[in-house]
Amino acid sequence: MRDPRIIIAGIGLAAMAAAGGITAASAGGSPASSAPSAGTAAAAVRTVPAAAGRNTQAILVNAQAAAASTPGSLDPTFGNGGKVLSPGGGATDAILQPNGDIVVSTGSGVARFLPTGKLDTTFGSGGLASAGFVGGEGLQGIALQPDGKIIWVGSQNTPGFTPFGTFSFALARFNANGSLDTSFGTGGKILSSSGGITALGLDAAGNIFTLPTRAEFSPTGQADTSVTPAAITASSHGGSSIFLPSGQFVQATGVAVAKHDNDIQVQRFNADGSTASASPAFDYSGAAGLDQAIDSAGAVAVQANGQAVADGAHFLSTSPFGLARVNPDGTLDTGFGSGGVLTTTFNGNEAVEAVLTQPDGKIIAAGFSDNNTTGQSFIALARYNP
């Protein structure tokens, strides 16, 4: 079982935001207990006698529609009942393409899924595209260029290095079809001795910026001798910090409320760093008081209406996806999930590491799910109604 992880990919983003206005984003989850499924609602309706003058089938259809549209409920049109498991070791970042396709970063490269949640077998090799690095470790990030090419950043445990020692910084660019772009770097790849890259940013000219190791690369992948600040037009989305166009920023963090009991708090800051609002410490399961659970903040995103979606994992014997929605004033959105929070279980050992909001408001959570019986690690996706 993986240890609960608190991934903060926005480290160092403040410096770039001040210089150029970087924006970042991320994550999601949902519990079986948070909202009845359409099937559950249907079963309940079938036991109720039809009222005089009412059509039983119409009642059933209306109940199913109501269950399916509950904010925070799983979207049954996505994957298998709203969830997708796919081989690939897990996802640490995700981006939406203009046509609705979902691209996620993995330890070895990228994978692409159709809007329905099905793996896009026309992309790369059967839906997966490898960057060709050996021993990718740590957080991987991706960003989408305006021409549809995909930038991937990660790290490589070079065999010549001491075990558990220095990692090489690895960068690759893929064409829209998942093949490596050989016009970038050397054969589509860049490898250097600088480590610690957790975030990507692109400017309008296609220059590539990295954080927290602050570096700049030309559109062809050549390292610049210095960083020239520029407005960021596209960025990676994994991490528990996000900047807003106004200069405000939102952070989701773990809060120790007692020994062996960590909750989550979402804070919104003004551009000058002063606190604009702060949520109470909460548990993804909705438990009140102490429950000896470790809740982690894996990602955060801000919706168009200003609400923040924070997610990660809820670890208490098992570790499902955890997700919450917080209003701009710091209160939980009680109409979302169960009182503003929810969890979603795949194999019982999973966590969210990135989150996306679709144009229609639906929320996509991306992360990993481990099967402790077989030892397999999967890319895990879930999509929720807004």
C-alpha positions as CSV (number, residue, x, y, z in Angstrom):
1,M,0.0,0.0,0.0
2,R,1.3,3.4,-0.9
3,D,1.8,5.9,1.9
4,P,-0.7,8.8,1.8
5,R,0.9,11.6,-0.1
6,I,0.6,15.3,0.0
7,I,1.7,16.6,-3.3
8,I,2.3,20.3,-3.6
9,A,3.3,21.0,-7.2
10,G,3.0,24.7,-6.9
11,I,6.2,25.2,-4.9
12,G,7.9,28.2,-6.3
13,L,4.9,29.3,-8.4
14,A,4.7,32.6,-6.6
15,A,8.0,33.8,-8.0
16,M,6.8,33.1,-11.6
17,A,3.4,34.5,-10.9
18,A,4.9,37.7,-9.8
19,A,7.1,37.7,-12.9
20,G,4.6,36.6,-15.5
21,G,1.3,35.5,-14.1
22,I,1.4,31.7,-14.1
23,T,-1.8,29.8,-13.6
24,A,-2.0,26.2,-12.4
25,A,-4.8,23.8,-11.5
26,S,-5.8,20.3,-10.2
27,A,-8.2,17.2,-8.6
28,G,-11.4,15.0,-7.4
29,G,-13.3,11.9,-5.6
30,S,-16.9,10.5,-4.5
31,P,-18.3,8.1,-1.9
32,A,-20.9,5.4,-2.3
33,S,-22.6,7.0,0.7
34,S,-22.6,10.5,-0.7
35,A,-25.4,10.2,-3.2
36,P,-27.7,7.3,-4.3
37,S,-26.9,5.8,-7.7
38,A,-29.4,5.8,-10.5
39,G,-29.9,2.1,-9.9
40,T,-30.5,2.6,-6.2
41,A,-33.0,5.3,-6.9
42,A,-34.8,3.2,-9.4
43,A,-35.0,0.2,-7.0
44,A,-36.6,2.5,-4.4
45,V,-39.1,3.9,-6.9
46,R,-40.2,0.4,-8.1
47,T,-41.5,-0.4,-4.6
48,V,-43.8,2.6,-4.5
49,P,-47.3,2.1,-5.9
50,A,-48.1,4.5,-8.7
51,A,-50.3,7.4,-7.7
52,A,-53.6,7.9,-9.4
53,G,-53.2,9.5,-12.8
54,R,-49.4,9.2,-12.7
55,N,-47.3,7.0,-15.0
56,T,-45.0,4.6,-13.1
57,Q,-42.4,4.7,-15.8
58,A,-42.3,8.5,-15.8
59,I,-41.7,8.5,-12.1
60,L,-38.8,6.0,-12.6
61,V,-37.2,8.1,-15.3
62,N,-37.5,11.3,-13.3
63,A,-35.9,9.6,-10.2
64,Q,-33.0,8.3,-12.3
65,A,-32.4,11.7,-13.8
66,A,-32.5,13.4,-10.4
67,A,-30.0,10.9,-9.0
68,A,-27.7,11.3,-12.0
69,S,-27.7,15.1,-11.8
70,T,-26.9,15.4,-8.1
71,P,-23.8,17.6,-7.7
72,G,-20.9,15.4,-6.9
73,S,-22.5,12.2,-8.1
74,L,-20.6,10.0,-10.5
75,D,-21.3,10.6,-14.2
76,P,-22.7,7.3,-15.5
77,T,-21.9,8.3,-19.1
78,F,-18.1,8.1,-18.3
79,G,-16.2,4.8,-18.2
80,N,-17.9,2.2,-16.0
81,G,-20.5,4.0,-13.9
82,G,-18.3,7.2,-13.8
83,K,-15.0,5.5,-13.2
84,V,-12.0,4.3,-15.3
85,L,-9.1,2.0,-14.4
86,S,-6.4,1.6,-17.0
87,P,-2.9,0.1,-16.9
88,G,-0.2,2.7,-16.7
89,G,0.9,3.0,-13.1
90,G,-1.1,6.1,-12.2
91,A,-1.6,9.7,-13.3
92,T,0.0,12.7,-11.7
93,D,-1.3,15.5,-14.1
94,A,-4.0,15.9,-16.7
95,I,-5.1,18.3,-19.4
96,L,-8.1,18.6,-21.6
97,Q,-7.7,18.9,-25.4
98,P,-10.1,21.2,-27.3
99,N,-12.1,18.2,-28.6
100,G,-12.7,16.9,-25.0
101,D,-10.0,14.2,-25.0
102,I,-8.2,13.7,-21.7
103,V,-4.4,13.4,-21.6
104,V,-2.7,12.3,-18.4
105,S,0.9,12.1,-17.5
106,T,2.4,8.8,-16.3
107,G,5.7,7.7,-15.0
108,S,6.8,6.7,-18.5
109,G,5.0,9.3,-20.6
110,V,1.4,10.1,-21.4
111,A,-1.9,8.4,-22.1
112,R,-5.0,9.7,-23.8
113,F,-8.7,8.9,-23.1
114,L,-11.7,9.8,-25.2
115,P,-14.5,12.0,-23.6
116,T,-16.3,8.7,-22.8
117,G,-13.4,7.5,-20.7
118,K,-12.3,4.9,-23.2
119,L,-8.6,4.6,-23.9
120,D,-7.8,6.2,-27.3
121,T,-6.1,3.4,-29.1
122,T,-5.1,5.6,-32.0
123,F,-2.8,7.6,-29.7
124,G,0.8,6.4,-29.3
125,S,0.9,2.6,-28.9
126,G,-2.6,1.5,-27.9
127,G,-3.4,4.7,-26.1
128,L,0.0,5.0,-24.2
129,A,3.0,7.0,-25.4
130,S,6.4,6.4,-23.8
131,A,9.0,9.2,-23.5
132,G,11.7,6.5,-23.6
133,F,13.4,7.4,-20.3
134,V,14.4,4.7,-17.8
135,G,13.1,4.7,-14.2
136,G,10.9,7.8,-14.2
137,E,10.3,8.9,-10.7
138,G,8.4,11.5,-8.8
139,L,5.8,13.9,-10.1
140,Q,5.3,14.2,-13.8
141,G,3.6,17.2,-15.4
142,I,2.2,18.0,-18.8
143,A,1.1,21.1,-20.7
144,L,-0.6,21.5,-24.1
145,Q,0.8,23.8,-26.8
146,P,-1.6,25.7,-29.1
147,D,-0.5,23.5,-32.0
148,G,-1.7,20.4,-30.1
149,K,1.8,19.2,-29.1
150,I,2.2,17.9,-25.6
151,I,5.1,18.8,-23.3
152,W,5.9,16.2,-20.6
153,V,8.3,16.7,-17.6
154,G,9.5,14.1,-15.2
155,S,12.8,12.6,-13.9
156,Q,15.0,9.7,-14.5
157,N,17.0,7.6,-12.1
158,T,20.2,7.3,-14.2
159,P,21.9,3.9,-13.7
160,G,25.2,5.7,-13.1
161,F,23.9,7.6,-10.1
162,T,24.0,6.3,-6.5
163,P,20.7,4.5,-5.6
164,F,18.2,6.8,-4.1
165,G,20.6,9.7,-4.9
166,T,20.4,12.3,-7.7
167,F,17.8,12.1,-10.4
168,S,18.1,13.6,-13.8
169,F,15.6,16.2,-15.0
170,A,13.8,14.7,-18.1
171,L,11.7,16.7,-20.6
172,A,9.9,15.4,-23.8
173,R,7.6,16.6,-26.4
174,F,5.0,14.5,-28.2
175,N,3.1,15.2,-31.4
176,A,-0.7,15.2,-31.4
177,N,-0.7,11.5,-32.4
178,G,1.5,10.4,-29.5
179,S,4.8,10.1,-31.4
180,L,7.9,11.8,-30.1
181,D,8.6,15.2,-31.8
182,T,12.1,14.6,-33.2
183,S,12.5,18.4,-33.8
184,F,12.6,18.9,-30.0
185,G,15.8,18.5,-28.1
186,T,17.5,15.2,-29.1
187,G,15.0,12.9,-30.7
188,G,12.2,14.5,-28.9
189,K,13.9,14.5,-25.4
190,I,16.0,16.5,-23.1
191,L,18.0,15.1,-20.1
192,S,20.0,17.2,-17.7
193,S,21.4,16.9,-14.1
194,S,18.9,19.5,-12.7
195,G,16.1,17.7,-10.6
196,G,13.0,18.8,-8.7
197,I,10.8,19.9,-11.6
198,T,7.1,19.8,-10.6
199,A,5.4,22.4,-12.8
200,L,5.4,23.5,-16.4
201,G,4.5,26.8,-18.0
202,L,4.3,28.0,-21.6
203,D,4.2,31.5,-23.0
204,A,2.6,32.7,-26.2
205,A,5.8,32.2,-28.1
206,G,6.1,28.6,-27.1
207,N,9.0,29.0,-24.6
208,I,8.9,26.5,-21.8
209,F,9.3,27.4,-18.2
210,T,9.9,25.0,-15.3
211,L,9.4,25.2,-11.5
212,P,10.5,25.0,-8.7
213,T,13.8,24.7,-10.5
214,R,13.4,27.9,-12.4
215,A,14.6,27.4,-16.0
216,E,13.6,28.3,-19.5
217,F,13.8,26.4,-22.8
218,S,13.3,27.6,-26.3
219,P,10.4,26.1,-28.4
220,T,12.9,23.7,-29.9
221,G,14.0,22.5,-26.4
222,Q,17.3,24.4,-26.1
223,A,18.2,25.6,-22.6
224,D,18.4,29.4,-22.2
225,T,21.2,30.8,-20.2
226,S,18.8,32.9,-18.2
227,V,15.0,33.2,-17.5
228,T,13.2,36.0,-19.2
229,P,9.9,36.6,-17.4
230,A,6.8,36.3,-19.6
231,A,3.0,35.8,-19.2
232,I,2.1,32.2,-18.9
233,T,-0.6,31.1,-21.4
234,A,-0.7,27.3,-20.6
235,S,0.5,25.3,-17.6
236,S,0.5,21.9,-15.9
237,H,-2.4,21.1,-13.6
238,G,-1.1,18.8,-10.9
239,G,-0.7,20.1,-7.4
240,S,-2.5,21.6,-4.4
241,S,-1.9,25.3,-5.2
242,I,-3.5,27.4,-7.9
243,F,-3.2,31.0,-9.0
244,L,-6.2,33.1,-10.1
245,P,-6.2,35.7,-12.9
246,S,-6.8,38.3,-10.2
247,G,-3.5,37.5,-8.5
248,Q,-5.2,35.7,-5.7
249,F,-4.2,32.1,-5.0
250,V,-5.8,29.1,-3.4
251,Q,-4.0,26.4,-1.4
252,A,-5.3,23.1,0.0
253,T,-3.2,21.7,2.8
254,G,-3.2,18.9,5.4
255,V,-3.9,20.0,9.0
256,A,-2.9,17.9,12.0
257,V,-5.9,18.0,14.3
258,A,-4.7,15.2,16.6
259,K,-2.1,12.4,16.6
260,H,-2.7,10.1,13.6
261,D,-5.6,12.4,12.5
262,N,-5.0,14.8,9.6
263,D,-7.8,16.9,8.0
264,I,-7.9,19.3,5.1
265,Q,-8.1,23.1,5.0
266,V,-8.6,25.3,1.9
267,Q,-7.3,28.8,2.1
268,R,-7.7,31.7,-0.3
269,F,-5.1,34.4,-0.3
270,N,-5.1,38.0,-1.7
271,A,-2.4,38.9,-4.1
272,D,-0.3,40.5,-1.3
273,G,-0.4,37.2,0.6
274,S,-3.0,38.2,3.2
275,T,-5.7,35.7,3.9
276,A,-9.0,36.3,2.1
277,S,-10.9,33.3,3.5
278,A,-10.2,29.9,5.2
279,S,-12.3,26.8,5.4
280,P,-12.7,24.9,8.7
281,A,-10.6,21.7,8.8
282,F,-12.7,18.9,7.3
283,D,-12.6,15.2,6.5
284,Y,-13.4,13.9,3.1
285,S,-15.5,11.2,4.7
286,G,-17.6,13.8,6.4
287,A,-16.7,12.4,9.8
288,A,-17.1,14.9,12.7
289,G,-14.5,15.1,15.4
290,L,-11.6,12.7,15.7
291,D,-11.5,9.6,13.4
292,Q,-7.8,8.7,13.2
293,A,-7.9,9.2,9.5
294,I,-5.1,10.8,7.4
295,D,-6.6,13.0,4.7
296,S,-4.2,14.4,2.1
297,A,-4.4,17.4,-0.3
298,G,-3.3,16.1,-3.7
299,A,-4.8,18.8,-5.9
300,V,-7.0,21.9,-6.1
301,A,-8.9,23.6,-8.9
302,V,-11.1,26.7,-9.0
303,Q,-14.3,26.7,-11.0
304,A,-15.6,29.6,-13.1
305,N,-18.0,30.6,-10.2
306,G,-15.1,30.9,-7.8
307,Q,-15.7,27.6,-5.9
308,A,-12.6,25.6,-5.1
309,V,-12.5,21.8,-5.6
310,A,-9.9,20.2,-3.4
311,D,-9.0,16.5,-3.4
312,G,-6.6,13.8,-2.5
313,A,-7.1,10.7,-0.4
314,H,-8.8,9.6,2.9
315,F,-6.6,7.0,4.6
316,L,-8.3,4.9,7.3
317,S,-7.5,1.1,6.7
318,T,-8.3,1.8,3.0
319,S,-7.5,4.9,0.9
320,P,-10.2,6.0,-1.5
321,F,-10.3,9.2,-3.6
322,G,-11.4,12.2,-1.5
323,L,-13.0,15.4,-2.8
324,A,-14.6,18.5,-1.4
325,R,-16.0,21.7,-2.8
326,V,-15.5,25.0,-0.9
327,N,-17.3,28.3,-1.5
328,P,-15.2,31.6,-1.9
329,D,-16.0,32.6,1.7
330,G,-14.5,29.3,3.0
331,T,-17.7,27.4,3.8
332,L,-18.2,24.0,2.4
333,D,-20.7,23.7,-0.5
334,T,-23.3,21.6,1.4
335,G,-25.1,20.8,-1.9
336,F,-22.1,18.9,-3.2
337,G,-21.7,15.3,-2.4
338,S,-22.6,14.7,1.3
339,G,-22.4,18.0,3.0
340,G,-19.6,19.3,0.7
341,V,-17.4,16.2,0.7
342,L,-17.2,12.7,-0.8
343,T,-15.1,9.7,-1.4
344,T,-14.8,7.2,-4.3
345,T,-13.4,3.7,-4.1
346,F,-11.7,1.7,-6.9
347,N,-9.4,-1.0,-5.3
348,G,-9.2,0.6,-1.9
349,N,-5.7,2.1,-2.3
350,E,-5.9,5.2,-4.4
351,A,-5.5,9.0,-4.4
352,V,-6.3,12.0,-6.6
353,E,-3.3,13.9,-8.0
354,A,-4.9,16.2,-10.6
355,V,-8.3,17.7,-11.3
356,L,-9.9,19.3,-14.3
357,T,-13.1,21.1,-14.9
358,Q,-14.8,20.6,-18.2
359,P,-16.5,23.5,-20.1
360,D,-19.9,22.0,-19.0
361,G,-18.8,22.1,-15.4
362,K,-18.2,18.3,-14.9
363,I,-15.2,17.5,-12.8
364,I,-12.5,15.0,-13.8
365,A,-10.3,13.6,-11.0
366,A,-7.1,11.7,-12.1
367,G,-4.7,9.7,-9.9
368,F,-3.7,6.2,-9.2
369,S,-5.2,3.0,-7.8
370,D,-3.2,0.1,-6.6
371,N,-4.4,-3.5,-6.4
372,N,-2.6,-4.9,-3.4
373,T,-3.5,-8.5,-4.2
374,T,-2.0,-8.5,-7.7
375,G,0.5,-5.7,-7.3
376,Q,-0.8,-3.9,-10.3
377,S,-0.9,-0.1,-10.5
378,F,-3.6,1.7,-12.6
379,I,-4.4,5.1,-13.9
380,A,-7.6,6.0,-12.2
381,L,-10.1,8.5,-13.5
382,A,-13.5,9.6,-12.2
383,R,-16.0,12.1,-13.5
384,Y,-18.5,13.9,-11.4
385,N,-21.6,15.9,-12.1
386,P,-21.4,19.6,-11.4
